[in-house]
Amino acid sequence: MDHNKSARFRTQLLKEKEELSKSIASLNQGLSDSMSDSISELSMYDNHPADIGDELFERSKDLSLRDSAHIQYQNVVRALERIDDQTYGICAQCGAHIDMARLEVMPSAELCLPCKKELAGPDRTPRPIEEQVIQPPFGSQRHGDGSSESNAFDGEDAWQAVARFGTADTPQDLEKGNNAQYPNIYEEWEEDRSGVEDVDQIPYVRTKDGIIHQDFS
């Protein structure tokens, strides 16, 4: 790498080093106080755990930020050492030149992109293998061609069940040709509620002998 580019990256790294140093010092100052001092309590024993939950979360977040800043600070220091050794911009693993676009984004990079991806390994959060055979929710059925259909209570039915209690829509907000009237102002409002087939909606009564009769009342 030529002298001008090295000098430019050195300036960027020195600026980043200074910013990281200030950030670490600020985080250390905030973490120097104990929990009881930071929330102005004489004792932690008389407090419900939920009362100090926010403060505990903030302290754990600051600890994580400080650790991350320390790691990045060391990366910057090593990058400055590589500039002094005239090895800056060369991958520490394979010896190839690191792409300039990568250095522009991350001046402290010591690995080229292919080596970094190889080091990271495959996706650590693959989808569960059970998803290949598990059925979709709400009683859906999956066909061999990948398509699916649902004949049970699904997300659309859930919305309709809620919308029956009223929405903020007006009839003009629905599709043209929808004859919805108050209070049924939602799509597919005319769908049957209690059954899939017409016969399912016939009211019936069961007598003591177990025989089912149509209820005409």
GROMACS elastic network, one bead per residue, 0.5 to 0.9 nm:
[ bonds ]
;  ai    aj funct       b0    kb
    1     4     6  0.84485   500
    1     5     6  0.66899   500
    1     6     6  0.65880   500
    1    86     6  0.79803   500
    1    87     6  0.85605   500
    1    88     6  0.74785   500
    1    89     6  0.70561   500
    2     5     6  0.56957   500
    2     6     6  0.63493   500
    2     7     6  0.87768   500
    3     6     6  0.50929   500
    3     7     6  0.60619   500
    3     8     6  0.86141   500
    4     7     6  0.51457   500
    4     8     6  0.62464   500
    4     9     6  0.87389   500
    5     8     6  0.50661   500
    5     9     6  0.62224   500
    5    10     6  0.84763   500
    6     9     6  0.51821   500
    6    10     6  0.59864   500
    6    11     6  0.86353   500
    6    83     6  0.67413   500
    6    86     6  0.88299   500
    6    88     6  0.78675   500
    7    11     6  0.62687   500
    7    12     6  0.87680   500
    7    83     6  0.87464   500
    8    11     6  0.52312   500
    8    12     6  0.64691   500
    8    13     6  0.87495   500
    9    12     6  0.50404   500
    9    13     6  0.60713   500
    9    14     6  0.85274   500
    9    80     6  0.88630   500
    9    83     6  0.87188   500
    9   103     6  0.84170   500
    9   104     6  0.82971   500
    9   107     6  0.64960   500
    9   108     6  0.89975   500
   10    13     6  0.50797   500
   10    14     6  0.60560   500
   10    15     6  0.85410   500
   10    79     6  0.85851   500
   10    80     6  0.66100   500
   10    83     6  0.73986   500
   10   107     6  0.86962   500
   11    14     6  0.52089   500
   11    15     6  0.62143   500
   11    16     6  0.86354   500
   12    15     6  0.51875   500
   12    16     6  0.61974   500
   12    17     6  0.85821   500
   12   107     6  0.74818   500
   13    16     6  0.50004   500
   13    17     6  0.59872   500
   13    18     6  0.85937   500
   13    76     6  0.61886   500
   13    77     6  0.82916   500
   13    79     6  0.77579   500
   13    80     6  0.70719   500
   13   107     6  0.67454   500
   13   108     6  0.72583   500
   14    18     6  0.62490   500
   14    19     6  0.86958   500
   14    76     6  0.80567   500
   14    77     6  0.88290   500
   14    80     6  0.80614   500
   15    18     6  0.52138   500
   15    19     6  0.63264   500
   15    20     6  0.86820   500
   16    19     6  0.50922   500
   16    20     6  0.60858   500
   16    21     6  0.84873   500
   16    73     6  0.82508   500
   16    76     6  0.76101   500
   17    20     6  0.51545   500
   17    21     6  0.60810   500
   17    22     6  0.86980   500
   17    72     6  0.87115   500
   17    73     6  0.61697   500
   17    76     6  0.64222   500
   17    77     6  0.76128   500
   18    21     6  0.50674   500
   18    22     6  0.63251   500
   18    23     6  0.86465   500
   19    22     6  0.52233   500
   19    23     6  0.61831   500
   19    24     6  0.86799   500
   20    24     6  0.60756   500
   20    25     6  0.85190   500
   20    69     6  0.61825   500
   20    70     6  0.78681   500
   20    72     6  0.78526   500
   20    73     6  0.62425   500
   21    24     6  0.52217   500
   21    25     6  0.62075   500
   21    26     6  0.86403   500
   21    69     6  0.82984   500
   21    70     6  0.86006   500
   21    73     6  0.75178   500
   22    25     6  0.51176   500
   22    26     6  0.61388   500
   22    27     6  0.86229   500
   23    26     6  0.51355   500
   23    27     6  0.61833   500
   23    28     6  0.85651   500
   23    66     6  0.78783   500
   23    69     6  0.74943   500
   24    27     6  0.51303   500
   24    28     6  0.60399   500
   24    29     6  0.85588   500
   24    65     6  0.85558   500
   24    66     6  0.58340   500
   24    67     6  0.87283   500
   24    69     6  0.65075   500
   24    70     6  0.72289   500
   25    28     6  0.51018   500
   25    29     6  0.61943   500
   25    30     6  0.87643   500
   25    66     6  0.89980   500
   26    29     6  0.51718   500
   26    30     6  0.64379   500
   26    31     6  0.87703   500
   27    30     6  0.51598   500
   27    31     6  0.61870   500
   27    32     6  0.85908   500
   27    62     6  0.64983   500
   27    63     6  0.78802   500
   27    65     6  0.80273   500
   27    66     6  0.62722   500
   28    31     6  0.50473   500
   28    32     6  0.59736   500
   28    62     6  0.88097   500
   28    63     6  0.87801   500
   28    66     6  0.76446   500
   29    32     6  0.52418   500
   29    33     6  0.76863   500
   30    33     6  0.65453   500
   30    38     6  0.85873   500
   30    59     6  0.86200   500
   30    62     6  0.83187   500
   31    34     6  0.73770   500
   31    35     6  0.88411   500
   31    38     6  0.89279   500
   31    59     6  0.71385   500
   31    62     6  0.76175   500
   31    63     6  0.78137   500
   33    36     6  0.81174   500
   33    37     6  0.59781   500
   33    38     6  0.60927   500
   34    37     6  0.52393   500
   34    38     6  0.61850   500
   34    39     6  0.88402   500
   35    38     6  0.51602   500
   35    39     6  0.64338   500
   35    40     6  0.84288   500
   35    41     6  0.83785   500
   35    44     6  0.82180   500
   35    52     6  0.88895   500
   35    55     6  0.77881   500
   35    56     6  0.79297   500
   35    59     6  0.85384   500
   36    39     6  0.55122   500
   36    40     6  0.58493   500
   36    42     6  0.62850   500
   36    43     6  0.63471   500
   36    44     6  0.63507   500
   37    41     6  0.62922   500
   37    42     6  0.76417   500
   38    41     6  0.79012   500
   38    55     6  0.82187   500
   39    52     6  0.82396   500
   39    55     6  0.75295   500
   41    44     6  0.68407   500
   43    46     6  0.66676   500
   43    47     6  0.80059   500
   44    47     6  0.56640   500
   44    48     6  0.86133   500
   44    49     6  0.89844   500
   44    52     6  0.86375   500
   45    48     6  0.80750   500
   47    50     6  0.81643   500
   47    51     6  0.64055   500
   47    52     6  0.74587   500
   48    51     6  0.53535   500
   48    52     6  0.72865   500
   49    52     6  0.56531   500
   49    53     6  0.62625   500
   50    54     6  0.79144   500
   51    54     6  0.74444   500
   51    55     6  0.85275   500
   52    55     6  0.53655   500
   52    56     6  0.61376   500
   52    57     6  0.86544   500
   53    56     6  0.51130   500
   53    57     6  0.61457   500
   53    58     6  0.86857   500
   54    57     6  0.51376   500
   54    58     6  0.62566   500
   54    59     6  0.87171   500
   55    58     6  0.51204   500
   55    59     6  0.62121   500
   55    60     6  0.86331   500
   56    59     6  0.52208   500
   56    60     6  0.62035   500
   56    61     6  0.85807   500
   57    60     6  0.52051   500
   57    61     6  0.61331   500
   57    62     6  0.86535   500
   58    61     6  0.50361   500
   58    62     6  0.61685   500
   58    63     6  0.86503   500
   59    62     6  0.50328   500
   59    63     6  0.61940   500
   59    64     6  0.86603   500
   60    63     6  0.50753   500
   60    64     6  0.63095   500
   60    65     6  0.86942   500
   61    64     6  0.51241   500
   61    65     6  0.61981   500
   61    66     6  0.86132   500
   62    66     6  0.60414   500
   62    67     6  0.85782   500
   63    66     6  0.51156   500
   63    67     6  0.62252   500
   63    68     6  0.86116   500
   64    67     6  0.51857   500
   64    68     6  0.61751   500
   64    69     6  0.85850   500
   65    68     6  0.50917   500
   65    69     6  0.60808   500
   65    70     6  0.86069   500
   66    69     6  0.50270   500
   66    70     6  0.61584   500
   66    71     6  0.87101   500
   67    70     6  0.50923   500
   67    71     6  0.63457   500
   67    72     6  0.87452   500
   68    71     6  0.51941   500
   68    72     6  0.62859   500
   68    73     6  0.85434   500
   69    72     6  0.51316   500
   69    73     6  0.59535   500
   69    74     6  0.86467   500
   70    74     6  0.63371   500
   70    75     6  0.87204   500
   71    74     6  0.52803   500
   71    75     6  0.63757   500
   71    76     6  0.88330   500
   72    76     6  0.62515   500
   72    77     6  0.86895   500
   72   108     6  0.82559   500
   73    76     6  0.51539   500
   73    77     6  0.63055   500
   73    78     6  0.87642   500
   74    77     6  0.50199   500
   74    78     6  0.62339   500
   74    79     6  0.85828   500
   75    78     6  0.52228   500
   75    79     6  0.62095   500
   75    80     6  0.87858   500
   75   108     6  0.58539   500
   75   109     6  0.77329   500
   75   110     6  0.83410   500
   76    80     6  0.63023   500
   76    81     6  0.86862   500
   76   107     6  0.79894   500
   76   108     6  0.52385   500
   76   109     6  0.86019   500
   77    80     6  0.52197   500
   77    81     6  0.63597   500
   77    82     6  0.88103   500
   77   108     6  0.84030   500
   78    82     6  0.62671   500
   78    83     6  0.87670   500
   78   108     6  0.77640   500
   78   110     6  0.86253   500
   79    82     6  0.50577   500
   79    83     6  0.64242   500
   79    84     6  0.88509   500
   79    88     6  0.67771   500
   79    89     6  0.89922   500
   79   107     6  0.76635   500
   79   108     6  0.52507   500
   79   109     6  0.74540   500
   79   110     6  0.72590   500
   80    83     6  0.50938   500
   80    84     6  0.64793   500
   80    85     6  0.87414   500
   80    88     6  0.80813   500
   80   108     6  0.82285   500
   81    84     6  0.50778   500
   81    85     6  0.62045   500
   81    86     6  0.85277   500
   81    87     6  0.86302   500
   81    88     6  0.82489   500
   82    86     6  0.58777   500
   82    89     6  0.82915   500
   82   110     6  0.89906   500
   83    87     6  0.61343   500
   83    89     6  0.84245   500
   84    87     6  0.77893   500
   84    88     6  0.81287   500
   85    88     6  0.74903   500
   86    89     6  0.87020   500
   87    90     6  0.58326   500
   87    91     6  0.87213   500
   87    92     6  0.88793   500
   88    91     6  0.83539   500
   88    98     6  0.89227   500
   88   110     6  0.78545   500
   89    96     6  0.85596   500
   89    97     6  0.58084   500
   89    98     6  0.52261   500
   89    99     6  0.78984   500
   89   100     6  0.80079   500
   89   103     6  0.75441   500
   89   107     6  0.88807   500
   89   109     6  0.80530   500
   89   110     6  0.71792   500
   89   111     6  0.85713   500
   89   112     6  0.86509   500
   90    93     6  0.87611   500
   90    94     6  0.84360   500
   90    95     6  0.56507   500
   90    96     6  0.56761   500
   90    98     6  0.56201   500
   90   110     6  0.71440   500
   90   111     6  0.75818   500
   90   112     6  0.78500   500
   91    94     6  0.57518   500
   91    96     6  0.53498   500
   91    97     6  0.59911   500
   91    98     6  0.58886   500
   91   109     6  0.85330   500
   91   110     6  0.56163   500
   91   112     6  0.53856   500
   91   115     6  0.81685   500
   92    95     6  0.58656   500
   92    96     6  0.82904   500
   92   110     6  0.58591   500
   92   111     6  0.57622   500
   92   112     6  0.82443   500
   93    96     6  0.82494   500
   93   110     6  0.84758   500
   93   111     6  0.65990   500
   93   112     6  0.82946   500
   93   115     6  0.70429   500
   94    97     6  0.88984   500
   94   111     6  0.82324   500
   94   112     6  0.82390   500
   94   115     6  0.74271   500
   95    98     6  0.87953   500
   95   111     6  0.88935   500
   95   112     6  0.88855   500
   96   111     6  0.89360   500
   96   112     6  0.73760   500
   97   100     6  0.85413   500
   97   112     6  0.72253   500
   98   101     6  0.85396   500
   98   102     6  0.70394   500
   98   103     6  0.71850   500
   98   109     6  0.83206   500
   98   110     6  0.79718   500
   98   111     6  0.69116   500
   98   113     6  0.75073   500
   99   102     6  0.53935   500
   99   103     6  0.66622   500
   99   104     6  0.89054   500
   99   112     6  0.68911   500
   99   113     6  0.79085   500
  100   103     6  0.50811   500
  100   104     6  0.61927   500
  100   105     6  0.87907   500
  101   104     6  0.50747   500
  101   105     6  0.65071   500
  101   106     6  0.86664   500
  102   105     6  0.52704   500
  102   106     6  0.59806   500
  102   107     6  0.76126   500
  102   109     6  0.76369   500
  102   112     6  0.79290   500
  102   113     6  0.76605   500
  103   108     6  0.72264   500
  103   109     6  0.64168   500
  104   107     6  0.58554   500
  105   109     6  0.89543   500
  106   109     6  0.56080   500
  107   110     6  0.86659   500
  109   112     6  0.75977   500
  111   114     6  0.81793   500
  111   115     6  0.60748   500
  111   116     6  0.58579   500
  112   115     6  0.55009   500
  112   116     6  0.61523   500
  112   117     6  0.87489   500
  113   116     6  0.50034   500
  113   117     6  0.61578   500
  113   118     6  0.85726   500
  114   117     6  0.51877   500
  114   118     6  0.61781   500
  114   119     6  0.86122   500
  115   119     6  0.60314   500
  115   120     6  0.85230   500
  116   119     6  0.50472   500
  116   120     6  0.61500   500
  116   121     6  0.87059   500
  117   120     6  0.50472   500
  117   121     6  0.63368   500
  117   122     6  0.83410   500
  118   121     6  0.52172   500
  118   122     6  0.80321   500
  120   123     6  0.83940   500
  121   124     6  0.78553   500
  122   125     6  0.88538   500
  122   126     6  0.88802   500
  123   126     6  0.60706   500
  125   128     6  0.87346   500
  126   129     6  0.84895   500
  127   130     6  0.84463   500
  127   131     6  0.73678   500
  128   131     6  0.58296   500
  128   132     6  0.81519   500
  129   132     6  0.58363   500
  129   133     6  0.80063   500
  130   133     6  0.57252   500
  130   134     6  0.58440   500
  131   134     6  0.50750   500
  131   135     6  0.79048   500
  131   136     6  0.88889   500
  132   135     6  0.86854   500
  135   139     6  0.77548   500
  135   140     6  0.69865   500
  135   141     6  0.69004   500
  135   142     6  0.70667   500
  136   139     6  0.68335   500
  136   140     6  0.54302   500
  136   141     6  0.69693   500
  136   142     6  0.73876   500
  136   148     6  0.84463   500
  137   140     6  0.60296   500
  137   150     6  0.89687   500
  137   154     6  0.78314   500
  138   150     6  0.71770   500
  138   151     6  0.83351   500
  138   152     6  0.58736   500
  138   153     6  0.56819   500
  138   154     6  0.50306   500
  138   155     6  0.78765   500
  139   149     6  0.87855   500
  139   150     6  0.60884   500
  139   151     6  0.67092   500
  139   152     6  0.52842   500
  139   153     6  0.73283   500
  139   154     6  0.77791   500
  140   148     6  0.65184   500
  140   149     6  0.54383   500
  140   151     6  0.65892   500
  140   152     6  0.69921   500
  140   154     6  0.82990   500
  141   147     6  0.84797   500
  141   148     6  0.53051   500
  141   149     6  0.53704   500
  141   150     6  0.60705   500
  141   151     6  0.82244   500
  142   145     6  0.82810   500
  142   146     6  0.64123   500
  142   147     6  0.58974   500
  142   149     6  0.67423   500
  142   150     6  0.88645   500
  143   146     6  0.55302   500
  143   147     6  0.54406   500
  143   148     6  0.57348   500
  143   149     6  0.82520   500
  144   147     6  0.73120   500
  144   148     6  0.89673   500
  145   148     6  0.87054   500
  150   153     6  0.79780   500
  150   154     6  0.72846   500
  151   154     6  0.81943   500
  151   196     6  0.85763   500
  152   157     6  0.86502   500
  153   156     6  0.79589   500
  153   157     6  0.56980   500
  153   158     6  0.71159   500
  154   157     6  0.52535   500
  154   158     6  0.62645   500
  154   159     6  0.88815   500
  155   159     6  0.63905   500
  155   160     6  0.87527   500
  156   159     6  0.52003   500
  156   160     6  0.62970   500
  156   161     6  0.86606   500
  157   160     6  0.50410   500
  157   161     6  0.61068   500
  157   162     6  0.86968   500
  158   161     6  0.51441   500
  158   162     6  0.64679   500
  158   163     6  0.86611   500
  159   162     6  0.51980   500
  159   163     6  0.59702   500
  159   164     6  0.86870   500
  160   164     6  0.61901   500
  160   186     6  0.73179   500
  160   187     6  0.79389   500
  160   188     6  0.80711   500
  160   189     6  0.74182   500
  161   164     6  0.56254   500
  161   165     6  0.77666   500
  161   193     6  0.89184   500
  162   165     6  0.58926   500
  162   166     6  0.76832   500
  162   167     6  0.86821   500
  163   166     6  0.52529   500
  163   167     6  0.57975   500
  163   184     6  0.76573   500
  163   185     6  0.76941   500
  163   186     6  0.65938   500
  163   189     6  0.89822   500
  164   167     6  0.78764   500
  164   183     6  0.73295   500
  164   184     6  0.61201   500
  164   185     6  0.80298   500
  164   186     6  0.80067   500
  164   189     6  0.82411   500
  165   183     6  0.77442   500
  165   184     6  0.83173   500
  166   169     6  0.85424   500
  166   182     6  0.84280   500
  166   183     6  0.60360   500
  166   184     6  0.70513   500
  166   185     6  0.72461   500
  166   186     6  0.86784   500
  167   170     6  0.82652   500
  167   183     6  0.81700   500
  167   184     6  0.84393   500
  167   185     6  0.67378   500
  167   186     6  0.75846   500
  168   185     6  0.84488   500
  169   172     6  0.80318   500
  169   173     6  0.59881   500
  169   174     6  0.78872   500
  169   185     6  0.63190   500
  169   186     6  0.75351   500
  170   173     6  0.53827   500
  170   174     6  0.74067   500
  170   180     6  0.89987   500
  170   181     6  0.85689   500
  170   182     6  0.81671   500
  170   185     6  0.63647   500
  170   186     6  0.87371   500
  171   174     6  0.57131   500
  171   175     6  0.86040   500
  171   178     6  0.78624   500
  171   179     6  0.76344   500
  171   180     6  0.61598   500
  171   181     6  0.66076   500
  171   182     6  0.79523   500
  171   185     6  0.61356   500
  171   186     6  0.83193   500
  172   175     6  0.76243   500
  172   176     6  0.77952   500
  172   178     6  0.89208   500
  173   176     6  0.87049   500
  173   185     6  0.86928   500
  173   186     6  0.89470   500
  174   177     6  0.84340   500
  174   178     6  0.65385   500
  174   179     6  0.89557   500
  174   180     6  0.81953   500
  174   185     6  0.77547   500
  174   186     6  0.70413   500
  174   187     6  0.68414   500
  175   178     6  0.57599   500
  175   187     6  0.79485   500
  176   179     6  0.84680   500
  177   180     6  0.89790   500
  178   187     6  0.78635   500
  178   188     6  0.84630   500
  180   183     6  0.83185   500
  180   184     6  0.59887   500
  180   185     6  0.55715   500
  180   186     6  0.72427   500
  180   187     6  0.81827   500
  180   188     6  0.87934   500
  180   189     6  0.69650   500
  180   190     6  0.80732   500
  181   184     6  0.56043   500
  181   185     6  0.60761   500
  182   185     6  0.58785   500
  183   186     6  0.89291   500
  184   187     6  0.87742   500
  184   189     6  0.61095   500
  184   190     6  0.85332   500
  185   189     6  0.71519   500
  186   189     6  0.56911   500
  187   190     6  0.83630   500
  188   191     6  0.57490   500
  189   192     6  0.84675   500
  190   193     6  0.87529   500
  192   195     6  0.64429   500
  192   196     6  0.73825   500
  192   197     6  0.88707   500
  192   198     6  0.87012   500
  192   201     6  0.87249   500
  193   196     6  0.82823   500
  193   201     6  0.89516   500
  194   200     6  0.74612   500
  194   201     6  0.62749   500
  195   198     6  0.69576   500
  195   199     6  0.80098   500
  195   200     6  0.50750   500
  195   201     6  0.57021   500
  196   199     6  0.84280   500
  196   200     6  0.66468   500
  196   201     6  0.83323   500
  197   200     6  0.53526   500
  197   201     6  0.73249   500
  198   201     6  0.55618   500
  198   202     6  0.73007   500
  199   202     6  0.55441   500
  200   203     6  0.82709   500
  201   204     6  0.89901   500
  202   214     6  0.70074   500
  202   215     6  0.78661   500
  203   213     6  0.86895   500
  203   214     6  0.60178   500
  203   215     6  0.53071   500
  203   216     6  0.75941   500
  203   217     6  0.88920   500
  204   212     6  0.65310   500
  204   213     6  0.55132   500
  204   216     6  0.81367   500
  205   211     6  0.83910   500
  205   212     6  0.57171   500
  205   213     6  0.54195   500
  205   214     6  0.63139   500
  205   215     6  0.57819   500
  206   209     6  0.79385   500
  206   210     6  0.57954   500
  206   211     6  0.56541   500
  206   213     6  0.63359   500
  206   214     6  0.88433   500
  207   210     6  0.53612   500
  207   211     6  0.55880   500
  207   212     6  0.65071   500
  207   213     6  0.76882   500
  208   211     6  0.74716   500
  209   212     6  0.89698   500
